[in-house]
Amino acid sequence: MKIEFLPEAKSELDEAVEYYELQAKGLGATFKSFAKETIKRVATFPTAWTTIKPNIRRCIMHKFPYNVLYSIEEDCILIIAIAHHHRYPNYWDKRVKS
């Protein structure tokens, strides 16, 4: 299934890659690889992960403290947030239409 990102989610991904790259050379690329792997799993098995709000699901990334939050739309998987586990809970809520 096709993947689309909200602009805020794309920014979160880019910012996390940049942050990890500043921590250790190559770590940003590793993070990006794990994020892509997680998103690929979501695209392959979109209904496999926990529903945390109506039409919002969460897939936990391996090796990094991040969740990929997404919704299943008619024609795509919409990535709503690349959320750090220790960030304010549900900060991304305002991105989702009720």
Stockholm file with secondary structure:
# STOCKHOLM 1.0

chainA/1-98         MKIEFLPEAKSELDEAVEYYELQAKGLGATFKSFAKETIKRVATFPTAWTTIKPNIRRCIMHKFPYNVLYSIEEDCILIIAIAHHHRYPNYWDKRVKS
#=GR chainA/1-98 SS CCEEECHHHHHHHHHHHHHHHHHSTTHHHHHHHHHHHHHHHHHHSTTSSEEEETTEEEEECSSSSEEEEEEECSSSEEEEEEEETTSCTTGGGGGSCC
#=GC SS_cons        CCEEECHHHHHHHHHHHHHHHHHSTTHHHHHHHHHHHHHHHHHHSTTSSEEEETTEEEEECSSSSEEEEEEECSSSEEEEEEEETTSCTTGGGGGSCC
//
